[in-house]
Amino acid sequence: MPTMLKQMPLWQKIFIGLVLGLATGLIFGESAQALKPIGTLFINLIKMLIVPLIFVTLVSGIVAMDDLKKMRRIGMKTFFIYLLTTAVAISIGLAFGIIFEPGAGISLEGAKAVTSKEAPALIDTFLNIVTRNPVASFASGNILQIIFFAIMLGVSINLAGEKAKPVADFFNGFSEAMFKMTNIIISYAPIGVFGLMAWVSASYGIDLLVSLGKVIVVVYIACIVHVIFTLGGTIAFIAKLNPIKFFKGIISAQSVAFTTTSSSGTLPVTTDNVVNNLGVSKPVSSFVLPLGATINMDGTALYQGVCAVFVAQAFGIDLTMADYGTIILTSTLASIGTAGVPGAGLIMLTLVLTSIGLPLEGIAIIAGIDRILDMARTTVNVTGDAMVSVLIAQGENELDTNIYNSDTSVQTSDEDISEEVIVNKVMNS
């Protein structure tokens, strides 16, 4: 049995922790509330990660974009489109959360003291992004100010060139160390989720199960809407291409993404699809797609919107327009720094909840169904990567429309990695 648990994927362990926690709370009632400190420890560990993780990974991510010097025009267009579609995705997620109210069936107000807050003026929100004292921003955990400072530092390191290489190497090494620390803390997640869910279910009962199912349905519907109308609509009305052929051309990449929940693991299949099925040139695909795997998180951003609204509704917190604006801005900017982080979805959700003062206890509720949600959001991420590659290729006259419009896809060459190999490799990693 211990060997079986050791070999079990983390998402399965977290899901088991959620189920056992729910069952424990429902069976033992108030006595199960004594397990809350186990979950509180997990929340504290997550909080410990937030500031150093977002700072060093964002600086490292900006420094890694050195290719933008060689492909400035393509790079800037790609960067802008990725951030724009991410902002649209988070807006859709917020809209679906507000309309369908996934957290309306439960009430967790007692879990966290809630105080009303006055909405700041929109201009003040933007002005406050620029920190007057970076040290104070780190100490207070002001996420937007930390993100802004990290971007400025990363750009400055790139502009300084060779003289700043030791600093760049330091942040690259620091980010790797933070990835390892994240792995260690996330490995404790099943136990932490068990403790928190036992306490939550003991306190709030069966209504929580209904709301979790509602979150899954709302996220999946929102993802489908974003893929069809935002991504497919861009192909149809901006690129003036047949969106049906686009979706048929990347079905293999979407299948691998849905199965493996890994944008990076799906990258070889995505590249093969956009080159051989959609006619994108290899120079464009080799630049746009890896960049997308780094900064494009449409599906994850959409998920942040739904989950943030769910947590706010569950804890009885009314969000202001300034809060919604902060969620959009934080999710869009944080996507640059957290895409390569293990458990990126939960880390980004932590950043979003922190940025608007929502209780981090909500993370434990979402963590148990995170794998199910991850399948949908990774598929959206990969579809967005492919869409941008087609859009950029067409704008640079590097799209072979004969291949794009052909009824039969070009067969994958012998030197390309097969879809089955990719699936087996990622699933076993």
N, C-alpha and C positions, 0 to 999 in steps of 0.2 A: 504493500500500500504506500509506504513512504516513497518508493521508487516511482510509482505511478504519479504521485502528486508532484514530484520533482520534475518529471517530464511533461507535465500538463502545461499548456500555454497559460500565460498570465491572465488573459481575459477570462478563461474558464474558471480560474481560481477566484477572480474577483466576483464573477457571477455566482459561484457557489457560496462565497462569503455573503453576498447580498441575500440569497435565498435562505441560508441558514440564519442570518441575522433577522430577517423578516419572520421566519418561523419561530425563532427563540422569543422574540418580542411578543408575538401573538399568543404563544403557549404559556409563557411564564409571567406575562403581564408586567406590573410595576416593578417586580424584582429584577427584570432584565434591564431596567434603567441603570443599574449599577455598572453595566458594561460600557457606559459612555466614555470613561477615561481612556479606554483602548482606542476609540475613534478620535478623541481629542488629541491624543499623541500624534496620530496620522495627520490631522489638520495642522498641528504645529510644525511638523516636518515639512509639509507642503508650503506653509508660510515662510519657512526658513529659506526655501529655494527661490522664491519669487524674484527678489531684487537682484541677486548676483546672476541668476540664470538668464533673465531677460537682458540684462546689461551686456554680459560677456558674449552671449550667443548672437546678439544683434550686432555688436561691434565686429565680431568675427565674420558674420554673414555679409556685412557691408564691405569689409576688407577683401572678401573672396570674390567680389564683383569687379575684379581688375580687368576682365574682358570688356567691360563697357568702354574702356579707352580705345580699344581696337574697333569695336562695333558700336560707336556712340549713338548713331542714329537708330539702329535696330534695337539697341539696348534700352534707350530711353522710351521708345514706343512700346516695347515689350513690358517694361517696368510699369509704365502708366496704365496700360490695358489690364495687367494683372491686378493692380491695386484698385482700378475702377470696378472690375467685375467682382472683386472681393467686397468692396463697399456696397454694391448692389445686392450681393448675396446676403450680407448681414442685415440689410434693410428688409429683404424678403423674410428672413427668419424672424425679425422683430415683428413684422406685420402679421405673420401667421401666429406667433405667440400671443399677440394682442387680440386677434380675431377669435382664435379657437380656445384661448385660456386653458392651457393644459394643467395649470396648477390651481385652478379654481375649485377643485373637488376636495382639497385638503387645507388644513390650517395649522401652520407651524409657528404662529406668532410667539408662542411661549418659549420657543427654543432660543430665541435671540431678542434681546430688548431692542425695540424699534423706536427711533425718535424721528419726528418730522424734521425736514430740512428745507430751507428756502432755496429755490432754484436760482443759481447765479445767472447773470446776464450772459448771452451767447458770446459777446465780444470778450468778456472776462475769461470765459472758458478757453478761448483761443490764446489770449495773452498769457494765461497761466501755464500754457504748454512750455513756454520758454522759461527755464529755471534761472533764478537769480543766484542760487547757491546749490550746486550739484550735491554737495555733502548733505545739506538739509533735505534735499529730495530723496536721497538714498535712505536717510534716517527715518523719514516720515513715510516712505514707501509710495511716493507719488509716481504712479506708473507712467503716465503720459510724459512727465518731465524727464524721467529716466530714459524713455524711448527716444525722445528728442535729442537728449545729450549723447546717447549712444550713436545715433545716426550721424550727428555732427562730428563726433570723434572718429567714427569709421571712415567718413569721407575725408577728414583731415589726414588720417594715416595714409590713405591712398594717394592723396595729393603730395604728401611729403616724400613719397617714393622710397628709394633704397635706404635713406637715413632712418626711416621709421620702421624698417623691416624687423628689428628686434622687438618693437612694440607689437607689431602684427603677429609675430611668432608667439609672444607672450599670451595674447588674447586667444589665439588658436589653441594653445596648450591649455589655457584656463577653461575654454569652452569644452574641451574634451574631458577635463576633470569634472566639470559640472554635469556633463552627460552621464558620467559614471555615478556621481552622487544621486542624480535623478533615478538611475536604474535601481540603486540601493533602496531609495525611499519608495519608489513605485512597487518594488517587490514586497513591501509591507502592506500594500493597499488591500489585499484580501482580508487581512486581520483587522485593519482599521475600518474597512467598510462593514465588516461583520459587527464590530462594536457599535458603530453609529446607527446601522440599520436596526439592530436589536433595540436600541434606545428609541429610535424614531417610531418603529412599529408598535412598541410597547406604549408609547405616548399617544399615537395618532391613529392606530388601527388599520383596517382593510382598505380605507379610502385611498391610501398611498399607492396600492397596487394598480388601481384603476387609472390613476394619474400617470404612472409610469408607462402604461400601455398607450395612453393618449399622447405622451411625448413622442414615442416611437412613430406613431401614425402621422403626427403633425410634421415631424422632421422629414419623413419620407415623402410626404405630399409636397412639402416646400422644396425639397431637392428636385423632384420631378418637374415642378413649375419652373425652377431656375434653369434646369438643363434645356427644357423645351423652348421657353420663351426668351430667356436672356441669351443663352449660348446658341441655341438653334436660330433664334431671331436675329442675332448678330450675323450668323452665316448667311441667312436669307436676305436681310435688308441692307447690310453694310457690305458684305463680301459679294452679294448678288449671286450666291451659289445655292444649289439644291441641298437643303438641310438633311433630307432623307438619305442622300448619298453620303453625307458627312457621318451620320450616325451609323450607317451600315459599314462604313470604312473603319470605324474604331470599335466595333462590337467586341473584338478579341481583347483589346486593351481594357475595355470596361469590365469584361468578365473576369480578367485577371485581377483588376483593382478591387472588384467586389469580393473576390475570394480571398485575396491576400491582405487587404487593407493596407497596402504599401505602395505609395506613389513612386518611390525610388525603385522598389522591386519590379514595378510594372514598366519602368522606363524603356527597357529594350523592346518590349512588345509595342508600346506607344510609338516609339521611333519607327519601328518596322511598319506599323499601320499608317502613319502620316506620310511616310516616304513612298511606300509601295501602293497604298490604297487611295491616298488623297493627293499625291503628286507634289508634296512639299520637298524643296531641295534639301540635300543633306547638310549644307552649311547652315541653313536657317534652323532646321530641326535640331542640329547638334548644339546650337546656342540657346534657342527658345525653350526647348523641353527640359534640359537640366536646370535652367533658371526657374522654370515653372515648378519643378519638384522642390525648389528651395523656398520660393516666396509665394506661390499661388496656392491659396487655401480657400477657394470659394465654398466648398462643402463644409469645411470646418468652421468658417466664419458664419455661415447660415445656421449651423448647429449652435454656435454661441448665442445667436439672437433668440432662438426658441428656448434654450436652456436658461438664459439669463432672465427672460420674462417668466418662465416657469418657477424659478427660485424666488423671484420677487413676489409672484402671486401666492406661492405656498407660504411665504413668511409674512404675508399681508403688508408688503411695502409698495407704495405707489411711486412709480418712476416718473420723473419729469422729462420734458423735452430735452433739457440739458443732459440728463442721464442717457437718453437714447442716442444723442449726438456723441457722448463720450464712449458708449459701447461701440458705435460704428467706427469711430476714430481709433480706439484702442485695438479692436479686432483687426482692422486693416493694417495698422502699423506693426502690431505684434506678429502678424503672419510672416513678416520678414525674418524675425529672429527665432521663431519656435518651430518652423516647419521641419527641421532636422532633429528635433528633440524627441526622445522616446516618450510616448504618451502625450504627444503634442496637443491633442484635443482637450484633455483635462488640464494641461498646463495653461493653455490659452483661456480656458474657462475660469481658471483661478485668477488670471490677470484681469479679465473682464469684471468678475464679481468684486475684486479688490478695488478696481478703478471707480466703482460707483457705490462702494460700501455695502454690498450685499453679503449675507452670512456665508462663509465657506463651507458650512455644514451641508449646503446644497450639493456640493461636489460628490459626497458619498452616495447621495440618492441617485445621481446621474451615472456614477462609475459602474454600477452593476449592469447597466444596459449600454455601456459605452461601446462595446464591441459591435453590437447590432447597429448602433448609430454610425460607427466608424465605417462599416461596409458601404453605407449610402454616401457618406461625405467623401470617402476616398474616390469613389466612382465619379462624383461631381468634380473633384480636383483634377483627375486625369482627363476628363472630358473638356474641362476648361483649358488645360495645357494644349490639347490638340486643336481647339478652336483658335487660340491665339497664334499657334504656329501657322495655321492656314491663313489667318488674317494678315500676319506679317509677311508671309511668303507672297501673297497676292499683291500687297503694297510694294514689295521689292521686285516684282516681276519674276519671282522664283517659284511660281506655282504652275505645275504642268496640268493644265485643265483637261487635257486628253485622258490622263490617268484618273483625275478626279471624276470625270463624267463617264468613265468606262463602266460597263455593266459587270465586268469580271475583274477581280482584284489580282494584281501581280503576285505570283507565288513567292513566298519567302525563300531567299537563297539559302544554300547549304551552310554558308558561314554565319547566317543569322541564328540567334538563339530561339529555340522553339518555345511556344507558349507553355507546353507541358513542363519543359525543363525549368522555366521561370517559376511556375506555380510550385513545383516540388522544392526548388531551391529556397524560395521565400518561406514556404510553410515549414520547412525544416530548420530555418535559421533561428 
